Amino acid sequence: MRCVIARFPFELTKGGVLESMKGVKPEPVTGESVIIGRRHYPVKQVGQVITRQDRRDFSAAEVSRAMAQLGFTCRAVPKAAPLGILSPMQHASAMLGTPVTV
């Protein structure tokens, strides 16, 4: 498949990506990720390995789009769970703390 990453054309195949990522230890995932084989890789790490470019030269969206077109599973950044809104009474109770029983 032909795709453009950081204004450079690349001819990528699923097998080629699997071969490139073989033996590469995944870095901790803090943002978007791609599942290659059984491992979760940060999108920027995959882009760096397959394009041999600096991570600052391309966006995570470019690599995610290319990996999704090749059939890999891409995951977005998980959204933070919304915090529960406390009523004024619950807020005051929380500030006072729990009572100490003697």
LUMMIMAR-143272 format. One line per field, with one value per atom (N, C-alpha, C): residue number from 0; residue in three letters; atom name; x, y, z. Coordinates in nm, 4 decimals, decimal comma, padded with zeros to 6 digits, always signed. Atoms other than C-alpha are relative to their C-alpha. Layout:
# LUMMIMAR-143272
num	c(NUM|...)
residuo	c(ALA|...)
atomo	c(CA|...)
u	c(X|...)
v	c(Y|...)
w	c(Z|...)
END
This chain:
# LUMMIMAR-143272
num	c(0|0|0|1|1|1|2|2|2|3|3|3|4|4|4|5|5|5|6|6|6|7|7|7|8|8|8|9|9|9|10|10|10|11|11|11|12|12|12|13|13|13|14|14|14|15|15|15|16|16|16|17|17|17|18|18|18|19|19|19|20|20|20|21|21|21|22|22|22|23|23|23|24|24|24|25|25|25|26|26|26|27|27|27|28|28|28|29|29|29|30|30|30|31|31|31|32|32|32|33|33|33|34|34|34|35|35|35|36|36|36|37|37|37|38|38|38|39|39|39|40|40|40|41|41|41|42|42|42|43|43|43|44|44|44|45|45|45|46|46|46|47|47|47|48|48|48|49|49|49|50|50|50|51|51|51|52|52|52|53|53|53|54|54|54|55|55|55|56|56|56|57|57|57|58|58|58|59|59|59|60|60|60|61|61|61|62|62|62|63|63|63|64|64|64|65|65|65|66|66|66|67|67|67|68|68|68|69|69|69|70|70|70|71|71|71|72|72|72|73|73|73|74|74|74|75|75|75|76|76|76|77|77|77|78|78|78|79|79|79|80|80|80|81|81|81|82|82|82|83|83|83|84|84|84|85|85|85|86|86|86|87|87|87|88|88|88|89|89|89|90|90|90|91|91|91|92|92|92|93|93|93|94|94|94|95|95|95|96|96|96|97|97|97|98|98|98|99|99|99|100|100|100|101|101|101)
residuo	c(MET|MET|MET|ARG|ARG|ARG|CYS|CYS|CYS|VAL|VAL|VAL|ILE|ILE|ILE|ALA|ALA|ALA|ARG|ARG|ARG|PHE|PHE|PHE|PRO|PRO|PRO|PHE|PHE|PHE|GLU|GLU|GLU|LEU|LEU|LEU|THR|THR|THR|LYS|LYS|LYS|GLY|GLY|GLY|GLY|GLY|GLY|VAL|VAL|VAL|LEU|LEU|LEU|GLU|GLU|GLU|SER|SER|SER|MET|MET|MET|LYS|LYS|LYS|GLY|GLY|GLY|VAL|VAL|VAL|LYS|LYS|LYS|PRO|PRO|PRO|GLU|GLU|GLU|PRO|PRO|PRO|VAL|VAL|VAL|THR|THR|THR|GLY|GLY|GLY|GLU|GLU|GLU|SER|SER|SER|VAL|VAL|VAL|ILE|ILE|ILE|ILE|ILE|ILE|GLY|GLY|GLY|ARG|ARG|ARG|ARG|ARG|ARG|HIS|HIS|HIS|TYR|TYR|TYR|PRO|PRO|PRO|VAL|VAL|VAL|LYS|LYS|LYS|GLN|GLN|GLN|VAL|VAL|VAL|GLY|GLY|GLY|GLN|GLN|GLN|VAL|VAL|VAL|ILE|ILE|ILE|THR|THR|THR|ARG|ARG|ARG|GLN|GLN|GLN|ASP|ASP|ASP|ARG|ARG|ARG|ARG|ARG|ARG|ASP|ASP|ASP|PHE|PHE|PHE|SER|SER|SER|ALA|ALA|ALA|ALA|ALA|ALA|GLU|GLU|GLU|VAL|VAL|VAL|SER|SER|SER|ARG|ARG|ARG|ALA|ALA|ALA|MET|MET|MET|ALA|ALA|ALA|GLN|GLN|GLN|LEU|LEU|LEU|GLY|GLY|GLY|PHE|PHE|PHE|THR|THR|THR|CYS|CYS|CYS|ARG|ARG|ARG|ALA|ALA|ALA|VAL|VAL|VAL|PRO|PRO|PRO|LYS|LYS|LYS|ALA|ALA|ALA|ALA|ALA|ALA|PRO|PRO|PRO|LEU|LEU|LEU|GLY|GLY|GLY|ILE|ILE|ILE|LEU|LEU|LEU|SER|SER|SER|PRO|PRO|PRO|MET|MET|MET|GLN|GLN|GLN|HIS|HIS|HIS|ALA|ALA|ALA|SER|SER|SER|ALA|ALA|ALA|MET|MET|MET|LEU|LEU|LEU|GLY|GLY|GLY|THR|THR|THR|PRO|PRO|PRO|VAL|VAL|VAL|THR|THR|THR|VAL|VAL|VAL)
atomo	c(N|CA|C|N|CA|C|N|CA|C|N|CA|C|N|CA|C|N|CA|C|N|CA|C|N|CA|C|N|CA|C|N|CA|C|N|CA|C|N|CA|C|N|CA|C|N|CA|C|N|CA|C|N|CA|C|N|CA|C|N|CA|C|N|CA|C|N|CA|C|N|CA|C|N|CA|C|N|CA|C|N|CA|C|N|CA|C|N|CA|C|N|CA|C|N|CA|C|N|CA|C|N|CA|C|N|CA|C|N|CA|C|N|CA|C|N|CA|C|N|CA|C|N|CA|C|N|CA|C|N|CA|C|N|CA|C|N|CA|C|N|CA|C|N|CA|C|N|CA|C|N|CA|C|N|CA|C|N|CA|C|N|CA|C|N|CA|C|N|CA|C|N|CA|C|N|CA|C|N|CA|C|N|CA|C|N|CA|C|N|CA|C|N|CA|C|N|CA|C|N|CA|C|N|CA|C|N|CA|C|N|CA|C|N|CA|C|N|CA|C|N|CA|C|N|CA|C|N|CA|C|N|CA|C|N|CA|C|N|CA|C|N|CA|C|N|CA|C|N|CA|C|N|CA|C|N|CA|C|N|CA|C|N|CA|C|N|CA|C|N|CA|C|N|CA|C|N|CA|C|N|CA|C|N|CA|C|N|CA|C|N|CA|C|N|CA|C|N|CA|C|N|CA|C|N|CA|C|N|CA|C|N|CA|C|N|CA|C|N|CA|C|N|CA|C|N|CA|C|N|CA|C|N|CA|C|N|CA|C|N|CA|C|N|CA|C|N|CA|C|N|CA|C|N|CA|C)
u	c(+00,0842|+00,0000|+00,0899|-00,0764|+00,1299|-00,0643|+00,0502|+00,0969|+00,1056|-00,0895|+00,2474|+00,0077|-00,0247|+00,4015|+00,1094|-00,0946|+00,5778|+00,0433|-00,0197|+00,5443|+00,0907|-00,0797|+00,7429|-00,0862|+00,0797|+00,5828|+00,0678|-00,0491|+00,6189|-00,0875|+00,0712|+00,5226|+00,0027|+00,0060|+00,4085|-00,0876|+00,0811|+00,2808|-00,0111|+00,0183|+00,1478|+00,1171|-00,1141|+00,4225|+00,1284|-00,1184|+00,6860|+00,0038|+00,0069|+00,5664|+00,0282|-00,0257|+00,5610|+00,1487|-00,1433|+00,9163|+00,0839|-00,0742|+01,0370|-00,0097|+00,0230|+00,8895|+00,0455|-00,0468|+01,0240|+00,1254|-00,1145|+01,2614|+00,0078|+00,0015|+01,1710|-00,0810|+00,0671|+01,0855|-00,0925|+00,0922|+00,7724|+00,0336|-00,0156|+00,8134|-00,1323|+00,1268|+00,5544|-00,0982|+00,1027|+00,2298|-00,0609|+00,0587|+00,1205|-00,1049|+00,0954|-00,0852|-00,0627|+00,0568|-00,2134|+00,0911|-00,0800|-00,1035|-00,0491|+00,0289|-00,0946|+00,0307|-00,0247|-00,1277|+00,0622|-00,0716|+00,1297|+00,0387|-00,0177|+00,1325|-00,0782|+00,0654|+00,0555|+00,0427|-00,0560|+00,2311|-00,0666|+00,0506|+00,1064|+00,1200|-00,1093|+00,3452|-00,0551|+00,0398|+00,3236|+00,0075|+00,0067|+00,2289|+00,1280|-00,1214|+00,5311|+00,1192|-00,1098|+00,7689|-00,0097|+00,0201|+00,6181|+00,0365|-00,0324|+00,6417|+00,1487|-00,1449|+01,0063|+00,0687|-00,0638|+01,0952|-00,0272|+00,0324|+00,9103|+00,0428|-00,0398|+01,0027|+00,1452|-00,1379|+01,3491|+00,0143|-00,0018|+01,2577|-00,0097|+00,0144|+01,2681|-00,1482|+00,1405|+00,9442|-00,0634|+00,0541|+00,9069|-00,0418|+00,0276|+00,8773|-00,1396|+00,1321|+00,5359|-00,0947|+00,1000|+00,2128|-00,0460|+00,0532|+00,0601|-00,1183|+00,1169|-00,2506|+00,0404|-00,0458|-00,0536|+00,0326|-00,0403|+00,0906|-00,1213|+00,1207|-00,2392|-00,0857|+00,0798|-00,4199|+00,0609|-00,0671|-00,1595|-00,0111|+00,0072|-00,1594|-00,1414|+00,1393|-00,5400|-00,0322|+00,0231|-00,5436|+00,0676|-00,0680|-00,2993|-00,0679|+00,0736|-00,5341|+00,0423|-00,0401|-00,3655|-00,1037|+00,0924|-00,5716|+00,0686|-00,0535|-00,5118|-00,0916|+00,0773|-00,6200|+00,0332|-00,0179|-00,6732|+00,0349|-00,0313|-00,5738|-00,1272|+00,1209|-00,8151|-00,0384|+00,0473|-01,0294|-00,0131|+00,0106|-01,0259|-00,1465|+00,1370|-01,3337|-00,0437|+00,0452|-01,5461|-00,0126|+00,0098|-01,5290|-00,1446|+00,1355|-01,8493|-00,0148|+00,0248|-02,0013|-00,0616|+00,0477|-02,0484|-00,1007|+00,0938|-02,3417|+00,0727|-00,0655|-02,2541|+00,0128|-00,0045|-02,3355|+00,1113|-00,1055|-02,1054|+00,1372|-00,1267|-01,8297|+00,0418|-00,0295|-01,8524|+00,0387|-00,0324|-01,8510|+00,1387|-00,1318|-01,5448|+00,1097|-00,0999|-01,3612|+00,0184|-00,0093|-01,4416|+00,0661|-00,0594|-01,3227|-00,0965|+00,0851|-01,4597|+00,0110|-00,0057|-01,5504|+00,0857|-00,0846|-01,3116|-00,0822|+00,0741|-01,4814|+00,0965|-00,0876|-01,3342|-00,0654)
v	c(-00,1162|+00,0000|+00,1241|-00,1241|+00,3421|+00,1010|-00,1033|+00,6088|+00,1091|-00,1136|+00,9467|+00,0312|-00,0340|+01,0111|+00,1048|-00,1129|+01,3418|+00,0440|-00,0443|+01,4352|-00,0906|+00,0958|+01,1269|-00,1214|+00,1181|+00,8388|-00,1283|+00,1293|+00,4887|-00,1092|+00,1189|+00,1512|-00,0985|+00,0838|-00,0402|-00,1225|+00,1212|-00,3941|-00,0473|+00,0507|-00,5690|-00,0894|+00,0872|-00,8294|+00,0781|-00,0834|-00,5603|+00,0690|-00,0637|-00,3822|-00,1030|+00,1061|-00,7107|-00,0337|+00,0318|-00,7839|+00,1125|-00,1139|-00,4325|+00,0064|-00,0117|-00,4514|-00,1242|+00,1223|-00,8008|+00,0314|-00,0219|-00,7844|+00,1395|-00,1352|-00,4240|-00,0031|-00,0001|-00,3846|+00,1214|-00,1143|-00,1702|+00,0941|-00,1010|+00,1521|+00,0104|-00,0174|+00,2400|+00,0839|-00,0689|+00,3489|+00,1100|-00,1118|+00,6944|+00,0719|-00,0669|+00,8033|-00,1024|+00,0907|+00,6451|-00,1206|+00,1213|+00,2875|-00,0848|+00,0956|+00,0153|-00,1391|+00,1379|-00,3553|-00,0721|+00,0746|-00,5464|-00,1329|+00,1311|-00,9166|-00,0009|-00,0022|-00,9414|+00,1208|-00,1115|-00,6210|+00,1323|-00,1357|-00,2644|+00,0934|-00,0934|-00,0105|+00,1423|-00,1385|+00,3693|+00,0287|-00,0288|+00,5017|+00,0668|-00,0712|+00,7322|-00,0948|+00,0971|+00,4395|-00,0804|+00,0767|+00,2393|+00,0858|-00,0893|+00,5400|+00,0209|-00,0190|+00,5923|-00,1228|+00,1225|+00,2282|-00,0222|+00,0341|+00,1874|+00,1073|-00,1055|+00,5271|+00,0417|-00,0399|+00,5720|+00,1518|-00,1445|+00,9351|+00,0357|-00,0499|+01,1433|+00,0117|-00,0022|+01,1313|+00,1375|-00,1352|+01,5079|+00,0319|-00,0280|+01,4836|-00,0415|+00,0480|+01,3129|+00,0039|-00,0010|+01,3103|-00,1428|+00,1313|+01,0179|-00,0364|+00,0256|+01,0554|-00,0593|+00,0530|+00,9901|-00,1489|+00,1394|+00,6661|-00,0859|+00,0749|+00,5552|-00,0297|+00,0179|+00,6063|-00,1079|+00,1002|+00,4018|-00,1399|+00,1308|+00,1207|-00,0568|+00,0457|+00,1041|-00,0502|+00,0434|+00,0779|-00,1339|+00,1287|-00,2133|-00,1114|+00,1011|-00,3898|-00,0163|+00,0066|-00,3251|+00,0720|-00,0632|-00,2318|+00,1197|-00,1222|+00,1262|+00,0432|-00,0477|+00,2655|+00,1449|-00,1417|+00,6307|+00,0174|-00,0327|+00,8012|-00,0191|+00,0159|+00,6890|+00,1323|-00,1237|+00,9734|-00,0206|+00,0074|+01,0490|-00,0115|+00,0158|+00,9417|+00,1305|-00,1247|+01,2372|-00,0157|+00,0026|+01,3207|+00,0218|-00,0180|+01,2905|+00,1381|-00,1319|+01,6223|-00,0198|+00,0131|+01,6492|+00,1093|-00,0999|+01,8208|+00,0815|-00,0787|+02,0976|-00,0782|+00,0794|+01,8589|-00,1050|+00,1008|+01,5857|+00,0657|-00,0719|+01,8396|+00,0379|-00,0386|+01,9679|-00,1224|+00,1238|+01,6110|-00,0497|+00,0449|+01,5256|+00,0860|-00,0906|+01,8320|-00,0234|+00,0259|+01,7438|-00,1342|+00,1320|+01,3875|-00,0928|+00,0991|+01,0756|+00,0150|-00,0137|+01,0809|-00,1099|+00,0956|+00,9092|-00,0571|+00,0638|+00,6581|-00,0435|+00,0324|+00,6100|-00,1061)
w	c(+00,0000|+00,0000|+00,0000|+00,0073|-00,0881|+00,0945|-00,0907|+00,1812|+00,0132|-00,0173|+00,2570|+00,1491|-00,1395|+00,5989|+00,0005|-00,0064|+00,6672|-00,1398|+00,1382|+00,2990|-00,0826|+00,0764|+00,1889|-00,0319|+00,0354|-00,0017|+00,0492|-00,0459|+00,1446|-00,0581|+00,0467|+00,0058|+00,1162|-00,1195|+00,3148|-00,0234|-00,0012|+00,3535|+00,1443|-00,1360|+00,6609|+00,0397|-00,0267|+00,6371|+00,0221|-00,0159|+00,5996|+00,1353|-00,1319|+00,9128|+00,1085|-00,0978|+01,1063|+00,0063|+00,0058|+00,9913|+00,0613|-00,0553|+01,0800|+00,1513|-00,1441|+01,4295|+00,0763|-00,0660|+01,4997|+00,0816|-00,0871|+01,7946|+00,0604|-00,0565|+01,8800|+00,1288|-00,1296|+02,2472|+00,0079|-00,0075|+02,2975|+00,1154|-00,1038|+02,4896|+00,0756|-00,0718|+02,7556|-00,0820|+00,0777|+02,5910|+00,0860|-00,0723|+02,7023|-00,0834|+00,0890|+02,4033|-00,0929|+00,0990|+02,0850|-00,0167|+00,0133|+02,0261|-00,1167|+00,1073|+01,7599|+00,0539|-00,0404|+01,8270|-00,1193|+00,1043|+01,6227|+00,0615|-00,0615|+01,6908|+00,1299|-00,1313|+02,0613|+00,0822|-00,0757|+02,1607|-00,0356|+00,0184|+02,2071|-00,0127|+00,0251|+02,0564|-00,0078|+00,0250|+02,0754|-00,1499|+00,1435|+01,7317|-00,0489|+00,0422|+01,7188|-00,0099|+00,0069|+01,7889|-00,1292|+00,1242|+01,5024|-00,1200|+00,1111|+01,2713|-00,0166|+00,0059|+01,3598|-00,0584|+00,0480|+01,2944|-00,1480|+00,1394|+00,9635|-00,0995|+00,0936|+00,8154|+00,0139|-00,0312|+00,9729|+00,0060|-00,0152|+01,0382|+00,1475|-00,1358|+01,3526|+00,0338|-00,0429|+01,5535|-00,0136|+00,0123|+01,5283|-00,1433|+00,1410|+01,1475|-00,0448|+00,0411|+01,1401|+00,1188|-00,1072|+01,3357|+00,0284|-00,0375|+01,5205|-00,0890|+00,0854|+01,3044|-00,1350|+00,1287|+00,9843|+00,0112|-00,0173|+01,1179|+00,0359|-00,0366|+01,2767|-00,1226|+00,1214|+00,9470|-00,0893|+00,0836|+00,7574|+00,0612|-00,0663|+01,0168|-00,0046|+00,0080|+01,0177|-00,1409|+00,1375|+00,6374|-00,0285|+00,0166|+00,6630|+00,0802|-00,0750|+00,9050|+00,1443|-00,1401|+01,2390|+00,0859|-00,0934|+01,5429|+00,0638|-00,0582|+01,6531|+00,1136|-00,1146|+01,9874|+00,0265|-00,0300|+02,0700|+00,1469|-00,1388|+02,3913|+00,0825|-00,0807|+02,6635|+00,0658|-00,0613|+02,7863|+00,1500|-00,1458|+03,1570|+00,0394|-00,0481|+03,3455|+00,0656|-00,0618|+03,4458|+00,1514|-00,1443|+03,8108|+00,0412|-00,0495|+04,0059|+00,0616|-00,0562|+04,1013|+00,1376|-00,1372|+04,4749|+00,0318|-00,0498|+04,6345|+00,1074|-00,1060|+04,8829|+00,1307|-00,1230|+05,1703|-00,0077|+00,0174|+05,0292|+00,0038|+00,0012|+04,9727|+00,1421|-00,1386|+05,3316|+00,0824|-00,0726|+05,4658|-00,0347|+00,0441|+05,2601|+00,0614|-00,0574|+05,3909|+00,1491|-00,1425|+05,7510|+00,0305|-00,0207|+05,7088|+00,0696|-00,0660|+05,8676|+00,1502|-00,1457|+06,2363|+00,0616|-00,0724|+06,4763|+00,1140|-00,1090|+06,7036|+00,1085|-00,1127|+07,0495|+00,0856)
END
